[in-house]
Amino acid sequence: MFFIKCLIMNYSDWQIYKKGIISKRAPHIPLKVEVDELFKYFKSGCYVRWYSNFDKAESEKFYFVIKDGDFSMDTISSKTRNMVRRCISECVVQIVDYQQIARGGGFEVYLSECRRFDRKGFGGNVKSFENWERGIRNAAERGEEFWGVFYRDEVIAYGVAKSYDEIVDLVTWKCNYEKYKNFYPAYGLVYKMTEYYLQKNGVKYLNDGNRSFSEHSHVQDFLVNKFGYRKAFTELNVCFKWWLKLVIILIIPFEKCIKNKVVLSFIRMYKWSR
């Protein structure tokens, strides 16, 4: 029965994201892909992206960062354990209603992250409180779960997790490093989320997403080096509309001179899918 379902084209398995037609299913789920049909259905899409041979690809160009197998305090280094214990001894780390994040200072955590990425040259449009609050409310209505790290009733970090297809996506996690770096909020948050979903809920794996096309963050290195996450090498498949593919091919020789992050993302996407 499962095999039959895989042979059926299902538009609900796809979504438009940043001009791309992207698979919504977990990366280990095989899909039937009809590129021409997807372009007709999602008229604003400029490329189709999907994955195959999850955790079995021979090439190491592309991967997802996941955590599976055993996880406990004993599976992480003593230095990481100390940082986790510092956080959970000084702070409360737990699943909460999104309103507790909104009321408890989550927006300031978000702004702190925006300032941090802006200093790295990856700044974007900073949302107003109303737009930010609407975003987390919509995520909660979609069934995503919120985690908060609280110090004296103030939110100093928060995370969002999405459960589907027997896995959990770590959608996002943000920390106020400007004021609370010494409490190691990222360590406590990641540890508690990983422990809860992997050990207590028994999911297939936790997924922090694919290799970043913008390469703007060291979050995945942090997860691999500190908490035993690993790279699941996977085949990246991308089909560009003819004009976009032509533009990418023409600008590749000038890659070292290009500063635009979006353009560089397209070049990497093209290279990693070949």
N, C-alpha and C positions, 0 to 999 in steps of 0.2 A: 504493500500500500504506500509506504513512504517513497519507494522508487517511482511509482506512478505520479505522485504529487510533484516530484522533482522535475518531471518532464513537462509539466504544465506551466505556461507563462503566467505569472501572477503580478499584476502591476502594483499591488499593495505591498510587495516585497521591496519596492524601490521608492526613492524620494529625491527631490531636487535639493542640492546643497552646494552653495557657491558655484552655480552654473553647471554643476555636474549631476548626472543621474547616478545615484549611489545606492548600493545594496543596503537594505535595512536589517537583513538577517545577520545572525552571528557568523563570523568568518569560517567556521567549520561546517556550515550548512551548504551543501551543493545547490546551485540554482541553474535553471534553464535560462539562457540569455539569448534574446533575439534583439540585436542592436537596432536594426531598422525600425522594429515595432516600438521600441522604447523611445527613439527619437521622435516618432510620430505622436506618441502619447504624451510625452513630456516635451512640448515644443520649445521651451526655453533652455533645455539642456544642451551644452556644447560638447560633452563627452560622457561616456558610460564607463563606470569603474566597478569592478567586482573582483573576487578572490577565488583562488582554487588551490588544491594541494595544501590545505592548511596544516602547518607543522610538519610537512613532508617535502617541501621544496628543496631541490638541490642547490639552487642559487641562494646566496645570503644577502642579496641586494635589498630585499624587502621582508618585513616581519611585523608581527604583533608582539606586544609585550604583555605576557600573561603570568598568572601564578596558579599552579596546580600542585597536587601532592600534599604532603604533610606541612603543617605550619603551626608553630608555637614559639614561645620564648626561647626554647632550646635550639631552634633552627636558625636563629639570627646571632650575630656576633655580640660579644660582651659589651662592646662600646655602644652598639645600637640598642641593646637591652637597657643600658643605663639611661640613654636619652628617652626611650619609651617610658621607663619607670619614672623619670623626672616629670614628664608630661602628665601621666595618669595619677601621680601622687599629688600634684598641684592643681590639676584641672579635672573637670568632669567631661568624659567623652561618651556620647550616646546618640541613638536615633531620636530625632525630634520632629515635631511638626514644623513645616516651613515657616509658619508665623513666628515661631520662637527665634528663627534665624533673622527674620525681618525686623522683629522688635528688639532683638538683643544686641544689635550692632553689626550684623552681617554686611550691611552696605559699606561700612568703613573697612571691613576686611577686603571686600571687592575693590574699593578704591586704592587700598594699599597695594594689592596685586597689580592694578593698572599702572600705578606709579613705578613699580619695580620693573615691569616689562617695558614701560616707556623709556626708562634709563638704559635698557638693553637695545633700544632702537626698534622695538616691536609694538609701539603704542598704537592704539586704535581709537575708535569713537567711544568715549566714556559715557555710559548710560546715566540718565537721571535716576533718582531713587524710585520714581514711579515706574519707569521702564524696567529697572532691575527687579523690583518687587513683582511686577507683572510676569517677568520671565520665570522667576522661581515659583510663582503661583501656578503658572501653566505647567511647569515640570511636575509639580505635586499632583495636579489634576490628571497628568498622564500616568501616574502611578510610580514616579521616581521617588526614592527615599532620601531623606536629608539627615546628615550627621552634623552635630555641633561639638566644638571644643569650647568649654565655658570656663572662664576664670572669674570668680566672684560675680557670677550671673552675666558676665559680658562675653559675647561671642568673639573668640580670637582666631577661630578657624572653622571652616565648614566644608563638607563634602556632599556630593550627590551621586547616588548609585541607581542603576537601571537594571532590573532583572528581566530576562527574556531568553528563550531558547536554551534553558538550563545553564545559562551563564550569568554573570553580573558584569556590567560595564562600570568602571570608575569614570563617570561622566566628567566630573570636575572636582577639584579640591583646592581651596584657597586659604591662605594663612596671612595673618598680619605680622610679618617679620619685623616691621619697623618698631613695634612696641613690645612684642612678646617673643622675640627670637630665643631668649634664654630658657623659655619653657618648652622648646622643641615641639610646637603644636603639630607639625607635619608628621613627626615620628609617632606620636600618640594616635593621631587620626588614622594614618595608614595601617598601623598595627591593629587597631580595634576593628576597622572595616574588614581587613583581610581575615582576621580571626573569626569574625561573626559569619561572613558569607562562606568562607572556605571550610572552616571546621565545624561550625554549628549548623549551617544550612546545607552543607554538602553539595554545593554547586559544582559543575564540571570544571570551570576555571574562572578566575577573575581576569578581566581584560582592560588594560589601560590604553587600548587603541593601537593603531598602526604606527609604523615609523613616520615621524613627522616630515611632511613635504616642505614645511617652512624652516624646520630645524631651529626653532626659536627657544626651546626649553631643554633643561637637563633633568626634567622630572623622571623620564623613563630610566635614565642612568641611575638616578637615586633609588628607584624601586628595585632595579637589578642588583645594585651594589649593596644595598642596605637590607632588603627584605626578601631576597631570593627569587624575585621575579625573573623570568627568562624570555629570550627571544624565540618565538615560534615562527620559523621561516616559512613563508607562504608566497605563492605566485601572485603577482599583481597583474591584472588584465585591464587595459585601458583602450578604448576605441574613441578617438577624437573625430569630430567633424572635419572634413577634408581641409577646410580653410585654416582651422586652428592647428592641425597637424603640420601644414605647410609653413605657417608662421614659426612654430617651434623649431622645425628643422632648419629654417633660415637663420634663426638667432642663436642656435647652439654654439657656433664657432666664437661667438662674442660673450659666452657665459661669464667669463671672469670679469668682464666690464659691467655686467648688469647688477644693479643694486635693488631693483624692484622685487619685493618678496613674492608677489603673486606670480610674476613672470618666472622667477627661479623655481617656484613650486611646480609650474607646468613642465619646465625642463626636467626636473628630477622625476616627476611622474612618468614622463616619456621614457627616460633612461632606465628607470627601475622596472618598467613593464616590458623591456625588450630582452 
